[in-house]
Amino acid sequence: MTNKTSNKNRTCDLSQEQIEDSWIRLAQDRPSKSERNLAAKTRLFDIWQHNSYPHESELCDIPSMTKNMHTLVAENLNLHNIVGVQEMAKPIGLIYALQYTKQTESERGQLEIISGAIEAKSRTMNAQYNIDMINEAVGIHGMDLQSEIMQAVASEVCRELHSDFMDLIYVIGTDVNFRIDMEEAPKDIVNKILTACDVVALNSRRGKANKVILPYELCVYILPYVIEHNMFEYQTETNSMGDLLQLGTLFNDIELYTSIRNTVVLVGYKGKSETDTGIIFCPYQLNLFVATRPNTDEHRVLMRARYAVHTVSNASDYYVSIQVR
């Protein structure tokens, strides 16, 4: 094996046997799901807490509200289950991704950790609420709706971020040459899903797909079969991602999700490293600010986030979609 090292890229040539051995070692050293979730949530909170510069306002305590919002978003944002998460300390930074390149002249492959410059873009979220209404509820009725409102706003922000990323994954996913028919036997449908998982392994050279997202109707159709044949284990905790709901695991290693708004099956792979994925989410800044509507003079709290999205050059190799009819 030969190694080529530079300041920006680290390159190694691997045989197929060495690649398979590395997969086995990765599986043995892989941290538990709870450990990975906790680490990702901690990173999300730390980076947004460090980079937040909330606007001061006489109408409400924006700094305190922003800090609370960081915690709520970190608890509800589960993008790290599907894509990589790499925080940004500055609005412009570097992204690192693991990339496999197949050499046509031989059976050997090349694994690279590549870097690239990214810039965090700003987006104003749709989640917002009326300060005057909250203050009126406190002053007249003695009702403190702040915590409930903040939770609702955080949930809406997470839903929008989840939807953005899922739309992106569905667009770049590779389409296979077979379809799933709702009138097929559940056994045949499961076999097609497993075939798509193998296609991801063949294309990405990283591993068999370990994420499966099913349309709601299809999920309801095949769940009794996989439960009866001991192929499925329910998730002990409810884990929702916007329009996605994690149900459990297939064959002890494939996370199963269901979606109420998508009509195709999506299978994908994400490794234990935040570089071993097709799409990377890069949070930079998250804050709240007060805006006044000129027509009504209403004061509203709005949410604004700055983040970058990086797709590796072979991102489509990490995801496969199957049409359902």
MARLO-13226 format. One line per field, with one value per residue (C-alpha): residue in one letter; x negated, y negated, z; residue number from 1. Coordinates in Angstrom, 2 decimals, always signed. Layout:
kedo = [A, ...]
x = [X, ...]
y = [Y, ...]
z = [Z, ...]
sedren = [NUM, ...]
# end
This chain:
kedo = [M, T, N, K, T, S, N, K, N, R, T, C, D, L, S, Q, E, Q, I, E, D, S, W, I, R, L, A, Q, D, R, P, S, K, S, E, R, N, L, A, A, K, T, R, L, F, D, I, W, Q, H, N, S, Y, P, H, E, S, E, L, C, D, I, P, S, M, T, K, N, M, H, T, L, V, A, E, N, L, N, L, H, N, I, V, G, V, Q, E, M, A, K, P, I, G, L, I, Y, A, L, Q, Y, T, K, Q, T, E, S, E, R, G, Q, L, E, I, I, S, G, A, I, E, A, K, S, R, T, M, N, A, Q, Y, N, I, D, M, I, N, E, A, V, G, I, H, G, M, D, L, Q, S, E, I, M, Q, A, V, A, S, E, V, C, R, E, L, H, S, D, F, M, D, L, I, Y, V, I, G, T, D, V, N, F, R, I, D, M, E, E, A, P, K, D, I, V, N, K, I, L, T, A, C, D, V, V, A, L, N, S, R, R, G, K, A, N, K, V, I, L, P, Y, E, L, C, V, Y, I, L, P, Y, V, I, E, H, N, M, F, E, Y, Q, T, E, T, N, S, M, G, D, L, L, Q, L, G, T, L, F, N, D, I, E, L, Y, T, S, I, R, N, T, V, V, L, V, G, Y, K, G, K, S, E, T, D, T, G, I, I, F, C, P, Y, Q, L, N, L, F, V, A, T, R, P, N, T, D, E, H, R, V, L, M, R, A, R, Y, A, V, H, T, V, S, N, A, S, D, Y, Y, V, S, I, Q, V, R]
x = [+0.00, -1.28, -0.51, -0.42, -0.13, +0.19, +1.35, +4.87, +5.48, +4.59, +4.65, +4.21, +4.50, +6.38, +7.12, +10.65, +9.59, +8.14, +11.31, +13.45, +11.18, +11.55, +15.36, +15.14, +12.91, +15.23, +18.22, +16.40, +15.25, +18.52, +19.89, +23.43, +26.25, +26.91, +23.24, +23.30, +26.56, +25.27, +22.01, +23.82, +26.31, +23.47, +21.62, +24.76, +25.39, +21.77, +21.25, +24.52, +24.06, +20.54, +21.45, +24.75, +25.00, +28.66, +30.18, +30.98, +34.63, +36.64, +39.67, +38.22, +35.05, +33.63, +30.24, +31.92, +34.47, +31.73, +29.85, +33.03, +33.69, +30.21, +30.99, +34.41, +33.09, +30.17, +32.63, +34.96, +32.60, +31.75, +30.06, +26.96, +28.89, +29.07, +26.26, +22.89, +22.64, +19.52, +19.74, +18.24, +16.37, +16.42, +18.84, +16.27, +14.41, +13.24, +15.24, +13.73, +15.23, +14.22, +14.28, +13.75, +12.47, +12.38, +9.39, +10.45, +7.10, +7.15, +9.36, +7.74, +9.57, +8.48, +9.80, +9.27, +10.07, +10.68, +11.17, +13.06, +14.08, +17.70, +19.64, +22.56, +25.64, +28.31, +31.93, +34.88, +37.13, +40.92, +41.26, +42.28, +44.66, +46.29, +44.61, +47.58, +49.88, +47.51, +47.12, +50.90, +51.42, +48.93, +50.25, +53.99, +54.40, +51.18, +50.38, +46.75, +46.81, +43.12, +41.88, +44.70, +44.17, +40.41, +40.90, +43.32, +40.96, +38.00, +40.03, +41.00, +37.38, +36.23, +39.04, +37.93, +34.27, +35.22, +37.43, +34.68, +32.19, +34.60, +35.64, +31.96, +31.31, +34.29, +33.07, +29.52, +30.44, +29.68, +32.75, +32.65, +34.08, +36.88, +40.05, +42.12, +45.77, +48.13, +49.79, +46.56, +46.00, +44.26, +41.42, +40.67, +40.76, +38.29, +35.97, +36.05, +35.18, +32.23, +31.12, +31.11, +29.01, +26.46, +26.46, +25.39, +22.54, +21.44, +21.59, +20.14, +17.63, +18.27, +20.88, +24.41, +27.13, +28.05, +30.95, +34.30, +37.17, +40.54, +43.74, +46.35, +48.71, +45.91, +44.59, +47.99, +48.24, +44.94, +44.58, +46.77, +44.63, +41.23, +42.48, +43.93, +40.64, +38.47, +36.82, +37.77, +37.24, +39.14, +37.33, +37.56, +37.68, +39.74, +37.38, +39.02, +37.32, +39.85, +41.97, +39.88, +40.47, +37.90, +39.64, +36.81, +34.25, +34.38, +32.04, +30.40, +28.37, +30.74, +32.58, +36.16, +38.02, +41.41, +42.46, +45.93, +45.10, +42.77, +43.95, +40.68, +38.45, +35.06, +32.12, +28.82, +25.56, +23.92, +20.79, +19.74, +17.60, +19.13, +16.98, +18.30, +21.50, +22.81, +24.19, +22.78, +24.67, +22.48, +24.16, +22.62, +25.05, +28.57, +30.35, +33.64, +34.44, +37.40, +39.14, +41.99, +44.71, +45.17, +48.91, +49.98, +47.00, +46.98, +43.73, +42.71, +39.81, +38.25, +35.69, +32.61, +30.01, +26.72, +25.43, +23.74, +24.54, +21.86, +22.46, +19.47, +18.70, +20.13, +23.03, +25.51, +23.58, +24.67, +28.41, +30.77, +34.45, +37.13, +40.36, +43.57, +46.74]
y = [+0.00, -3.44, -6.64, -10.14, -12.97, -16.72, -19.67, -19.63, -16.02, -12.67, -9.90, -6.14, -3.40, -0.36, +3.04, +4.46, +6.83, +3.97, +1.94, +4.85, +5.24, +1.54, +1.91, +4.68, +2.58, -0.40, +1.73, +3.07, -0.38, -2.14, -4.09, -3.52, -5.53, -7.38, -8.40, -9.72, -11.61, -13.22, -14.27, -15.82, -17.70, -19.02, -20.30, -21.98, -23.76, -24.81, -26.32, -28.25, -29.40, -30.67, -32.51, -34.07, -37.86, -38.53, -41.97, -43.91, -44.89, -46.76, -44.61, -41.28, -39.61, -38.56, -37.25, -34.95, -33.79, -33.06, -30.92, -28.97, -28.58, -27.08, -24.39, -23.62, -23.41, -21.20, -18.84, -18.64, -18.86, -15.29, -15.91, -14.14, -10.87, -11.26, -13.61, -14.72, -17.73, -19.91, -23.21, -26.47, -28.84, -31.60, -32.45, -31.16, -27.94, -24.55, -21.36, -17.86, -14.85, -11.24, -10.36, -7.07, -7.11, -3.92, -3.52, -2.18, -0.62, +1.73, +3.11, +0.82, -2.13, -5.42, -6.90, -10.61, -13.08, -16.18, -19.76, -22.65, -26.21, -26.92, -30.00, -30.13, -31.68, -33.53, -32.47, -33.97, -31.16, -31.24, -30.63, -33.82, -35.10, -38.33, -39.93, -42.21, -39.23, -37.48, -40.60, -41.07, -37.49, -38.03, -41.47, -40.82, -37.12, -36.33, -33.64, -32.89, -31.41, -32.04, -28.46, -26.99, -29.56, -28.99, -25.23, -25.69, -28.08, -25.72, -22.81, -24.84, -25.86, -22.23, -21.14, -23.61, -22.55, -18.86, -19.49, -21.40, -18.60, -15.79, -17.57, -17.82, -14.13, -13.03, -15.16, -13.78, -10.14, -7.58, -6.03, -2.22, -0.32, +1.38, +0.18, +1.18, +2.04, +1.76, +4.97, +6.98, +9.40, +7.78, +10.29, +9.10, +5.46, +6.12, +7.92, +4.92, +2.58, +4.80, +4.84, +1.03, +1.10, +3.26, +0.80, -1.94, +0.27, +0.93, -2.72, -4.39, -1.68, -2.71, -0.23, +1.04, -1.56, -1.88, -4.36, -3.52, -6.02, -4.61, -6.41, -6.10, -3.82, -1.45, -1.35, -0.39, +2.34, +4.13, +3.58, +6.57, +8.86, +7.73, +7.85, +11.35, +12.65, +10.98, +8.63, +5.46, +3.98, +0.91, -2.23, -2.67, -6.48, -8.65, -10.32, -12.69, -14.78, -17.23, -15.08, -12.00, -9.56, -6.94, -3.66, -1.23, +1.00, +3.64, +6.61, +4.85, +2.44, +0.48, -2.48, -2.58, -5.90, -6.77, -9.97, -11.39, -13.68, -11.70, -9.00, -7.25, -4.91, -6.37, -4.34, -5.90, -5.45, -7.51, -6.28, -6.86, -9.83, -13.20, -13.10, -9.70, -10.91, -12.42, -15.67, -17.78, -20.36, -23.21, -25.42, -28.79, -31.19, -31.10, -34.07, -35.87, -39.47, -41.82, -43.18, -45.70, -45.43, -48.90, -48.52, -47.33, -48.28, -44.72, -43.58, -40.08, -37.84, -36.23, -33.46, -33.69, -30.99, -30.98, -27.67, -26.05, -22.87, -20.77, -17.88, -15.71, -15.14, -11.60, -12.42, -10.51, -7.30, -7.47, -7.52, -5.43, -6.12, -3.62, -4.74, -3.40, -2.87]
z = [+0.00, -0.88, +0.94, -0.53, +1.96, +1.47, +3.55, +2.09, +1.11, +2.59, +0.00, +0.28, -2.35, -1.08, -2.52, -2.35, +0.44, +2.49, +2.00, +3.24, +6.29, +7.05, +6.96, +9.56, +11.83, +11.46, +12.46, +15.52, +16.69, +15.91, +18.91, +20.05, +18.54, +21.81, +22.00, +18.42, +18.99, +22.19, +20.50, +17.54, +19.73, +21.88, +18.81, +17.48, +20.77, +21.30, +17.87, +17.77, +21.37, +20.57, +17.36, +18.37, +18.48, +19.38, +18.92, +22.10, +22.54, +25.16, +24.34, +25.46, +26.69, +23.31, +24.61, +27.13, +24.56, +22.03, +24.54, +25.28, +21.58, +21.05, +23.58, +22.08, +18.51, +19.58, +21.28, +18.27, +15.30, +14.36, +11.02, +12.34, +12.02, +8.23, +7.13, +8.49, +10.81, +10.81, +12.68, +11.45, +13.79, +11.15, +8.33, +5.81, +6.53, +5.32, +4.95, +5.07, +3.34, +2.74, -0.95, -2.74, -6.32, -8.37, -10.65, -14.03, -14.88, -11.89, -9.14, -6.62, -5.14, -3.68, -0.45, +0.09, +2.82, +0.74, +1.87, +0.32, +1.16, +2.14, +3.14, +5.55, +3.98, +5.95, +5.95, +7.81, +8.97, +8.75, +12.49, +14.30, +16.97, +18.18, +21.22, +21.97, +22.29, +24.70, +26.84, +26.91, +28.08, +30.91, +31.95, +31.83, +32.45, +34.30, +31.74, +30.88, +27.39, +26.72, +27.11, +25.02, +22.28, +22.23, +21.94, +19.06, +17.25, +17.72, +16.36, +13.30, +12.67, +12.90, +10.60, +7.95, +8.19, +8.01, +4.97, +3.16, +3.59, +2.76, -0.44, -1.37, -0.70, -2.78, -5.69, -5.76, -5.03, -7.76, -9.38, -9.74, -12.71, -10.77, -9.03, -6.02, -6.57, -3.60, -4.75, -4.45, -1.60, +1.40, +1.07, -2.48, -1.37, +1.45, -0.99, -3.34, -0.47, +0.48, -3.16, -3.17, +0.02, -1.81, -4.73, -2.30, -1.09, -4.67, -5.72, -2.64, -1.68, +1.91, +3.09, +2.67, +3.14, +6.82, +6.48, +4.87, +4.51, +3.46, +2.44, +5.16, +3.21, +2.20, +5.76, +7.14, +4.49, +5.19, +8.97, +9.98, +7.77, +9.09, +12.69, +12.26, +10.83, +13.50, +11.00, +12.83, +16.29, +17.47, +18.58, +22.35, +22.10, +19.76, +17.31, +14.83, +12.17, +10.81, +8.52, +9.32, +12.16, +13.13, +13.89, +14.67, +12.96, +10.24, +10.63, +13.61, +11.45, +9.15, +10.68, +9.43, +9.01, +7.60, +5.82, +5.39, +2.47, +0.20, -2.17, -3.01, -1.02, -0.13, +1.13, +2.14, +3.99, +6.73, +8.49, +12.07, +11.03, +10.12, +6.96, +5.83, +4.18, +0.96, +2.45, +5.28, +7.34, +8.62, +11.26, +12.01, +13.68, +15.06, +16.62, +17.17, +16.34, +16.66, +13.55, +13.32, +10.70, +9.15, +8.54, +11.99, +14.21, +15.50, +17.06, +16.07, +17.04, +13.97, +13.67, +11.47, +10.89, +9.05, +7.80, +4.82, +2.92, +1.25, -1.14, -2.02, -5.70, -5.58, -3.23, -5.42, -4.69, -1.05, -1.80, -3.93, -4.56, -5.62, -7.26, -5.69, -7.71]
sedren = [1, 2, 3, 4, 5, 6, 7, 8, 9, 10, 11, 12, 13, 14, 15, 16, 17, 18, 19, 20, 21, 22, 23, 24, 25, 26, 27, 28, 29, 30, 31, 32, 33, 34, 35, 36, 37, 38, 39, 40, 41, 42, 43, 44, 45, 46, 47, 48, 49, 50, 51, 52, 53, 54, 55, 56, 57, 58, 59, 60, 61, 62, 63, 64, 65, 66, 67, 68, 69, 70, 71, 72, 73, 74, 75, 76, 77, 78, 79, 80, 81, 82, 83, 84, 85, 86, 87, 88, 89, 90, 91, 92, 93, 94, 95, 96, 97, 98, 99, 100, 101, 102, 103, 104, 105, 106, 107, 108, 109, 110, 111, 112, 113, 114, 115, 116, 117, 118, 119, 120, 121, 122, 123, 124, 125, 126, 127, 128, 129, 130, 131, 132, 133, 134, 135, 136, 137, 138, 139, 140, 141, 142, 143, 144, 145, 146, 147, 148, 149, 150, 151, 152, 153, 154, 155, 156, 157, 158, 159, 160, 161, 162, 163, 164, 165, 166, 167, 168, 169, 170, 171, 172, 173, 174, 175, 176, 177, 178, 179, 180, 181, 182, 183, 184, 185, 186, 187, 188, 189, 190, 191, 192, 193, 194, 195, 196, 197, 198, 199, 200, 201, 202, 203, 204, 205, 206, 207, 208, 209, 210, 211, 212, 213, 214, 215, 216, 217, 218, 219, 220, 221, 222, 223, 224, 225, 226, 227, 228, 229, 230, 231, 232, 233, 234, 235, 236, 237, 238, 239, 240, 241, 242, 243, 244, 245, 246, 247, 248, 249, 250, 251, 252, 253, 254, 255, 256, 257, 258, 259, 260, 261, 262, 263, 264, 265, 266, 267, 268, 269, 270, 271, 272, 273, 274, 275, 276, 277, 278, 279, 280, 281, 282, 283, 284, 285, 286, 287, 288, 289, 290, 291, 292, 293, 294, 295, 296, 297, 298, 299, 300, 301, 302, 303, 304, 305, 306, 307, 308, 309, 310, 311, 312, 313, 314, 315, 316, 317, 318, 319, 320, 321, 322, 323, 324, 325]
# end
